[in-house]
Amino acid sequence: QVQLVESGGGLVQAGDSLRLSCIAAGRTFSTNAMGWFRQAPGKEREFVGAISWRSAGTYYAESVKGRFTISRDNAKSILYLQMNSLRPEDTAVYYCAADRRGVGVPLTSARYEYWGQGTQVTVSS
């Protein structure tokens, strides 16, 4: 019912910035929340940040707090992740996700029903 496409990843140096975008298509009218997750080779997918689609309230993992900012454009159904002061440990495939069934803002991957294909972010030292 919802299709998500991420973009904006790439190869950058430590300290640089990137902005990721996620365009949502389909039945997005009743979206409750959207989130960003990332997965590095050999590691589990981990929570990065999430946002309420109605209130714009945001939540972040401790590892990115103060460096990353999540935002959304309700009219255009676009989710953003502004990443500043990037570190090599931020290297991962970044995924956006959407929740239409939940209440509040889910912070775990199991609570999201729809996922994009991911975009690679590589930070060199």
Disulfide bonds with the S-S distance in Angstrom:
Cys22-Cys96 2.00
